[in-house]
Amino acid sequence: MLEKLTNKAKEALFLETGLHLAGNRELIVENCGRIEECSEVFMSLGCGRLLIQIWGSDLRAFDYSTGGLVIRGKISRIEIEERRKS
């Protein structure tokens, strides 16, 4: 029950991860917890219980200090998987 209340609170306070894709050249990730791996062809992001993996070319990360992240470059694939509870 506590988990259900926590999830509702996150939704109400807009603390869930949000993704906004502009074509294949820009991805905005809201509420990104950490960058786990970063190169010009692959990025791995830890976003709460989600792991977001981005493949492409000339990938660059911008504006991490805002609590979100902007990724620019040629994005070819995005994968999202839910992490298991510890």
VEXZA-522417 format. One record per residue: residue in one letter; x, y, z of N, C-alpha, C in turn. Coordinates in Angstrom, 3 decimals. Each point is the difference from the previous one (the first is absolute). Example, Ala and Ser with C-alpha at 12.3 -4.5 7.8 and 13.67 -1.06 7.14 Angstrom:
2
<node aa="a" n_u="13.190" n_v="-5.690" n_w="7.800" ca_u="-0.890" ca_v="1.190" ca_w="0.000" c_u="0.900" c_v="1.200" c_w="0.000"/>
<node aa="s" n_u="-0.350" n_v="1.050" n_w="-0.720" ca_u="0.820" ca_v="1.190" ca_w="0.060" c_u="-0.770" c_v="1.090" c_w="0.730"/>
This chain:
86
<node aa="m" n_u="0.814" n_v="-1.193" n_w="0.000" ca_u="-0.814" ca_v="1.193" ca_w="0.000" c_u="0.861" c_v="1.261" c_w="0.000"/>
<node aa="l" n_u="1.102" n_v="-0.043" n_w="0.772" ca_u="0.896" ca_v="1.159" ca_w="0.052" c_u="0.588" c_v="0.276" c_w="-1.383"/>
<node aa="e" n_u="0.341" n_v="-1.058" n_w="-0.737" ca_u="0.555" ca_v="0.178" ca_w="-1.345" c_u="-1.025" c_v="0.668" c_w="-0.918"/>
<node aa="k" n_u="-1.255" n_v="-0.376" n_w="0.132" ca_u="-1.058" ca_v="0.595" ca_w="-0.812" c_u="-0.140" c_v="1.493" c_w="0.299"/>
<node aa="l" n_u="0.064" n_v="0.374" n_w="1.288" ca_u="-0.066" ca_v="1.411" ca_w="0.381" c_u="1.217" c_v="0.770" c_w="-0.501"/>
<node aa="t" n_u="1.165" n_v="-0.625" n_w="0.084" ca_u="1.226" ca_v="0.637" ca_w="-0.476" c_u="-0.090" c_v="0.270" c_w="-1.498"/>
<node aa="n" n_u="-0.487" n_v="-0.975" n_w="-0.753" ca_u="-0.143" ca_v="0.181" ca_w="-1.445" c_u="-0.983" c_v="1.111" c_w="-0.328"/>
<node aa="k" n_u="-1.099" n_v="0.079" n_w="0.729" ca_u="-0.988" ca_v="1.080" ca_w="-0.212" c_u="0.617" c_v="1.361" c_w="0.306"/>
<node aa="a" n_u="0.805" n_v="0.070" n_w="1.074" ca_u="0.656" ca_v="1.262" ca_w="0.355" c_u="0.975" c_v="0.422" c_w="-1.096"/>
<node aa="k" n_u="0.761" n_v="-0.955" n_w="-0.542" ca_u="0.932" ca_v="0.315" ca_w="-1.085" c_u="-0.745" c_v="0.555" c_w="-1.212"/>
<node aa="e" n_u="-1.121" n_v="-0.620" n_w="-0.340" ca_u="-0.791" ca_v="0.474" ca_w="-1.132" c_u="-0.526" c_v="1.407" c_w="0.250"/>
<node aa="a" n_u="-0.489" n_v="0.253" n_w="1.221" ca_u="-0.572" ca_v="1.306" ca_w="0.326" c_u="1.067" c_v="1.099" c_w="-0.004"/>
<node aa="l" n_u="1.221" n_v="-0.340" n_w="0.410" ca_u="1.080" ca_v="0.984" ca_w="0.073" c_u="0.868" c_v="0.013" c_w="-1.254"/>
<node aa="f" n_u="-0.413" n_v="-0.729" n_w="-1.026" ca_u="0.742" ca_v="-0.089" ca_w="-1.251" c_u="1.430" c_v="-0.477" c_w="0.218"/>
<node aa="l" n_u="0.187" n_v="-1.042" n_w="0.824" ca_u="1.319" ca_v="-0.548" ca_w="0.265" c_u="0.296" c_v="-1.250" c_w="-0.831"/>
<node aa="e" n_u="-0.942" n_v="-0.419" n_w="-0.808" ca_u="0.219" ca_v="-1.139" ca_w="-0.886" c_u="0.902" c_v="0.433" c_w="-1.149"/>
<node aa="t" n_u="0.679" n_v="-0.950" n_w="-0.591" ca_u="0.844" ca_v="0.279" ca_w="-1.150" c_u="-0.875" c_v="0.290" c_w="-1.213"/>
<node aa="g" n_u="0.339" n_v="1.047" n_w="-0.726" ca_u="-0.718" ca_v="0.355" ca_w="-1.223" c_u="0.976" c_v="0.074" c_w="-1.161"/>
<node aa="l" n_u="-0.425" n_v="-0.464" n_w="-1.161" ca_u="0.828" ca_v="0.044" ca_w="-1.204" c_u="-0.712" c_v="0.807" c_w="-1.074"/>
<node aa="h" n_u="0.743" n_v="0.899" n_w="-0.642" ca_u="-0.535" ca_v="0.805" ca_w="-1.101" c_u="0.987" c_v="-0.113" c_w="-1.156"/>
<node aa="l" n_u="-0.469" n_v="-0.521" n_w="-1.112" ca_u="0.854" ca_v="-0.225" ca_w="-1.153" c_u="-0.370" c_v="0.976" c_w="-1.113"/>
<node aa="a" n_u="0.995" n_v="0.702" n_w="-0.514" ca_u="-0.200" ca_v="0.929" ca_w="-1.115" c_u="0.707" c_v="-0.596" c_w="-1.219"/>
<node aa="g" n_u="-0.785" n_v="-0.650" n_w="-0.858" ca_u="0.596" ca_v="-0.686" ca_w="-1.150" c_u="0.958" c_v="-1.068" c_w="0.496"/>
<node aa="n" n_u="1.129" n_v="-0.141" n_w="-0.674" ca_u="1.030" ca_v="-0.912" ca_w="0.495" c_u="1.264" c_v="0.762" c_w="0.389"/>
<node aa="r" n_u="-0.155" n_v="1.306" n_w="0.268" ca_u="1.155" ca_v="0.847" ca_w="0.291" c_u="0.087" c_v="0.504" c_w="1.445"/>
<node aa="e" n_u="-1.096" n_v="-0.087" n_w="0.758" ca_u="0.036" ca_v="0.510" ca_w="1.374" c_u="-0.938" c_v="-0.807" c_w="0.889"/>
<node aa="l" n_u="0.501" n_v="-0.373" n_w="1.174" ca_u="-0.789" ca_v="-0.706" ca_w="1.007" c_u="0.141" c_v="0.758" c_w="1.310"/>
<node aa="i" n_u="-1.134" n_v="0.345" n_w="0.607" ca_u="0.007" ca_v="0.656" ca_w="1.304" c_u="-0.496" c_v="-1.022" c_w="1.020"/>
<node aa="v" n_u="0.807" n_v="-0.227" n_w="1.031" ca_u="-0.339" ca_v="-0.953" ca_w="1.049" c_u="-0.210" c_v="0.787" c_w="1.285"/>
<node aa="e" n_u="-1.221" n_v="-0.014" n_w="0.517" ca_u="-0.313" ca_v="0.705" ca_w="1.246" c_u="0.234" c_v="-0.942" c_w="1.182"/>
<node aa="n" n_u="0.503" n_v="0.549" n_w="1.097" ca_u="0.251" ca_v="-0.743" ca_w="1.235" c_u="0.964" c_v="-1.159" c_w="-0.214"/>
<node aa="c" n_u="1.122" n_v="0.298" n_w="-0.611" ca_u="1.055" ca_v="-0.985" ca_w="-0.222" c_u="0.892" c_v="-0.036" c_w="1.231"/>
<node aa="g" n_u="0.129" n_v="-1.162" n_w="0.606" ca_u="0.785" ca_v="-0.130" ca_w="1.219" c_u="1.499" c_v="0.048" c_w="-0.222"/>
<node aa="r" n_u="0.471" n_v="-0.766" n_w="-0.996" ca_u="1.440" ca_v="-0.014" ca_w="-0.242" c_u="0.331" c_v="-0.517" c_w="-1.393"/>
<node aa="i" n_u="1.139" n_v="0.434" n_w="-0.485" ca_u="0.530" ca_v="-0.500" ca_w="-1.265" c_u="0.925" c_v="-1.146" c_w="0.361"/>
<node aa="e" n_u="-0.333" n_v="-1.210" n_w="-0.422" ca_u="0.804" ca_v="-1.169" ca_w="0.354" c_u="1.111" c_v="-0.260" c_w="-1.006"/>
<node aa="e" n_u="-0.256" n_v="0.297" n_w="-1.259" ca_u="1.010" ca_v="-0.170" ca_w="-1.041" c_u="-0.264" c_v="1.031" c_w="-1.077"/>
<node aa="c" n_u="1.072" n_v="0.556" n_w="-0.558" ca_u="-0.192" ca_v="1.069" ca_w="-0.974" c_u="1.129" c_v="-0.025" c_w="-1.031"/>
<node aa="s" n_u="-0.369" n_v="-0.177" n_w="-1.263" ca_u="0.957" ca_v="0.105" ca_w="-1.097" c_u="-0.725" c_v="0.616" c_w="-1.188"/>
<node aa="e" n_u="0.684" n_v="0.144" n_w="-1.111" ca_u="-0.622" ca_v="0.592" ca_w="-1.189" c_u="-1.005" c_v="-0.931" c_w="-0.666"/>
<node aa="v" n_u="0.033" n_v="-1.301" n_w="0.334" ca_u="-0.893" ca_v="-0.953" ca_w="-0.655" c_u="-0.979" c_v="-0.684" c_w="0.963"/>
<node aa="f" n_u="0.219" n_v="0.132" n_w="1.314" ca_u="-0.867" ca_v="-0.680" ca_w="0.966" c_u="-0.061" c_v="0.792" c_w="1.300"/>
<node aa="m" n_u="-1.220" n_v="0.119" n_w="0.555" ca_u="-0.189" ca_v="0.602" ca_w="1.324" c_u="-0.937" c_v="-0.882" c_w="0.802"/>
<node aa="s" n_u="0.332" n_v="-0.148" n_w="1.269" ca_u="-0.828" ca_v="-0.760" ca_w="0.920" c_u="-0.345" c_v="0.909" c_w="1.168"/>
<node aa="l" n_u="-1.301" n_v="0.129" n_w="0.299" ca_u="-0.472" ca_v="0.923" ca_w="1.027" c_u="-0.772" c_v="-0.752" c_w="1.076"/>
<node aa="g" n_u="0.313" n_v="0.293" n_w="1.255" ca_u="-0.767" ca_v="-0.531" ca_w="1.111" c_u="-1.049" c_v="1.020" c_w="0.407"/>
<node aa="c" n_u="-1.252" n_v="-0.370" n_w="-0.145" ca_u="-1.111" ca_v="0.921" ca_w="0.284" c_u="-0.956" c_v="-0.689" c_w="0.965"/>
<node aa="g" n_u="0.327" n_v="0.031" n_w="1.283" ca_u="-0.834" ca_v="-0.685" ca_w="0.981" c_u="0.014" c_v="-1.493" c_w="-0.256"/>
<node aa="r" n_u="-1.164" n_v="-0.575" n_w="-0.207" ca_u="-0.100" ca_v="-1.433" ca_w="-0.259" c_u="0.158" c_v="-0.350" c_w="-1.473"/>
<node aa="l" n_u="0.299" n_v="0.993" n_w="-0.831" ca_u="0.166" ca_v="-0.252" ca_w="-1.429" c_u="1.463" c_v="0.114" c_w="-0.416"/>
<node aa="l" n_u="0.380" n_v="-0.823" n_w="-0.943" ca_u="1.291" ca_v="0.103" ca_w="-0.670" c_u="-0.309" c_v="0.363" c_w="-1.445"/>
<node aa="i" n_u="0.513" n_v="1.129" n_w="-0.454" ca_u="-0.245" ca_v="0.468" ca_w="-1.364" c_u="1.319" c_v="-0.061" c_w="-0.761"/>
<node aa="q" n_u="-0.016" n_v="-0.710" n_w="-1.127" ca_u="1.192" ca_v="-0.143" ca_w="-0.824" c_u="-0.268" c_v="0.627" c_w="-1.358"/>
<node aa="i" n_u="0.959" n_v="0.818" n_w="-0.451" ca_u="-0.146" ca_v="0.732" ca_w="-1.261" c_u="1.196" c_v="-0.339" c_w="-0.885"/>
<node aa="w" n_u="-0.274" n_v="-0.375" n_w="-1.254" ca_u="1.037" ca_v="-0.252" ca_w="-0.983" c_u="-0.135" c_v="1.005" c_w="-1.127"/>
<node aa="g" n_u="1.129" n_v="0.342" n_w="-0.609" ca_u="-0.024" ca_v="0.925" ca_w="-1.124" c_u="1.407" c_v="0.388" c_w="-0.394"/>
<node aa="s" n_u="0.143" n_v="1.194" n_w="-0.542" ca_u="1.322" ca_v="0.514" ca_w="-0.366" c_u="0.070" c_v="1.476" c_w="0.376"/>
<node aa="d" n_u="1.192" n_v="0.443" n_w="0.313" ca_u="0.257" ca_v="1.388" ca_w="0.419" c_u="-0.876" c_v="0.410" c_w="1.183"/>
<node aa="l" n_u="-0.254" n_v="-0.913" n_w="0.935" ca_u="-0.844" ca_v="0.298" ca_w="1.161" c_u="0.747" c_v="0.895" c_w="0.986"/>
<node aa="r" n_u="-0.690" n_v="0.987" n_w="0.506" ca_u="0.551" ca_v="0.928" ca_w="0.989" c_u="-1.071" c_v="0.286" c_w="1.043"/>
<node aa="a" n_u="0.429" n_v="0.143" n_w="1.247" ca_u="-0.927" ca_v="0.292" ca_w="1.099" c_u="0.159" c_v="1.468" c_w="0.413"/>
<node aa="f" n_u="-1.134" n_v="0.664" n_w="0.248" ca_u="-0.020" ca_v="1.404" ca_w="0.398" c_u="-0.929" c_v="0.198" c_w="1.191"/>
<node aa="d" n_u="0.220" n_v="1.053" n_w="0.762" ca_u="-0.917" ca_v="0.489" ca_w="1.038" c_u="-0.326" c_v="-1.009" c_w="1.092"/>
<node aa="y" n_u="0.967" n_v="-0.799" n_w="0.425" ca_u="-0.275" ca_v="-1.001" ca_w="1.035" c_u="-0.360" c_v="0.642" c_w="1.335"/>
<node aa="s" n_u="0.504" n_v="1.173" n_w="0.285" ca_u="-0.213" ca_v="0.637" ca_w="1.306" c_u="-1.448" c_v="0.426" c_w="0.241"/>
<node aa="t" n_u="-0.840" n_v="-0.026" n_w="-1.011" ca_u="-1.386" ca_v="0.447" ca_w="0.151" c_u="-0.924" c_v="-1.091" c_w="0.542"/>
<node aa="g" n_u="0.536" n_v="-1.186" n_w="0.327" ca_u="-0.841" ca_v="-1.097" ca_w="0.447" c_u="-0.507" c_v="-0.826" c_w="-1.161"/>
<node aa="g" n_u="0.300" n_v="0.459" n_w="-1.179" ca_u="-0.333" ca_v="-0.728" ca_w="-1.214" c_u="1.236" c_v="-0.082" c_w="-0.858"/>
<node aa="l" n_u="-0.152" n_v="-0.524" n_w="-1.163" ca_u="1.139" ca_v="-0.169" ca_w="-0.883" c_u="-0.469" c_v="0.180" c_w="-1.434"/>
<node aa="v" n_u="0.790" n_v="0.720" n_w="-0.788" ca_u="-0.276" ca_v="0.153" ca_w="-1.423" c_u="1.096" c_v="-0.756" c_w="-0.740"/>
<node aa="i" n_u="-0.415" n_v="-0.897" n_w="-0.877" ca_u="0.947" ca_v="-0.756" ca_w="-0.813" c_u="-0.221" c_v="0.393" c_w="-1.445"/>
<node aa="r" n_u="1.092" n_v="0.404" n_w="-0.648" ca_u="-0.075" ca_v="0.390" ca_w="-1.402" c_u="0.953" c_v="-0.866" c_w="-0.804"/>
<node aa="g" n_u="-0.348" n_v="-0.230" n_w="-1.234" ca_u="0.776" ca_v="-0.826" ca_w="-0.915" c_u="-0.971" c_v="-0.735" c_w="-0.890"/>
<node aa="k" n_u="0.477" n_v="-0.995" n_w="-0.706" ca_u="-0.882" ca_v="-0.813" ca_w="-0.839" c_u="-0.381" c_v="-1.243" c_w="0.804"/>
<node aa="i" n_u="-1.231" n_v="-0.033" n_w="0.481" ca_u="-0.485" ca_v="-1.089" ca_w="0.849" c_u="-0.578" c_v="-1.089" c_w="-0.894"/>
<node aa="s" n_u="0.510" n_v="-1.223" n_w="0.167" ca_u="-0.500" ca_v="-1.098" ca_w="-0.831" c_u="-0.861" c_v="-0.987" c_w="0.786"/>
<node aa="r" n_u="0.211" n_v="-0.091" n_w="1.326" ca_u="-0.784" ca_v="-0.962" ca_w="0.784" c_u="-0.046" c_v="0.422" c_w="1.460"/>
<node aa="i" n_u="-1.164" n_v="-0.200" n_w="0.626" ca_u="-0.187" ca_v="0.270" ca_w="1.426" c_u="-0.630" c_v="-1.243" c_w="0.618"/>
<node aa="e" n_u="0.566" n_v="-0.479" n_w="1.096" ca_u="-0.568" ca_v="-1.135" ca_w="0.733" c_u="-0.260" c_v="0.413" c_w="1.438"/>
<node aa="i" n_u="-1.131" n_v="-0.444" n_w="0.519" ca_u="-0.365" ca_v="0.303" ca_w="1.382" c_u="-0.297" c_v="-1.323" c_w="0.692"/>
<node aa="e" n_u="0.635" n_v="-0.218" n_w="1.136" ca_u="-0.318" ca_v="-1.207" ca_w="0.770" c_u="-0.151" c_v="0.361" c_w="1.459"/>
<node aa="e" n_u="-0.868" n_v="-0.731" n_w="0.666" ca_u="-0.237" ca_v="0.233" ca_w="1.418" c_u="0.997" c_v="-0.828" c_w="0.788"/>
<node aa="r" n_u="0.654" n_v="0.643" n_w="0.948" ca_u="0.961" ca_v="-0.693" ca_w="0.854" c_u="-0.760" c_v="-0.791" c_w="1.068"/>
<node aa="r" n_u="0.594" n_v="-1.045" n_w="0.437" ca_u="-0.602" ca_v="-0.782" ca_w="1.077" c_u="0.207" c_v="0.686" c_w="1.321"/>
<node aa="k" n_u="-0.925" n_v="-0.250" n_w="0.903" ca_u="0.146" ca_v="0.553" ca_w="1.359" c_u="1.144" c_v="-0.707" c_w="0.690"/>
<node aa="s" n_u="0.748" n_v="0.731" n_w="0.808" ca_u="1.123" ca_v="-0.598" ca_w="0.740" c_u="-0.484" c_v="-0.721" c_w="1.225"/>
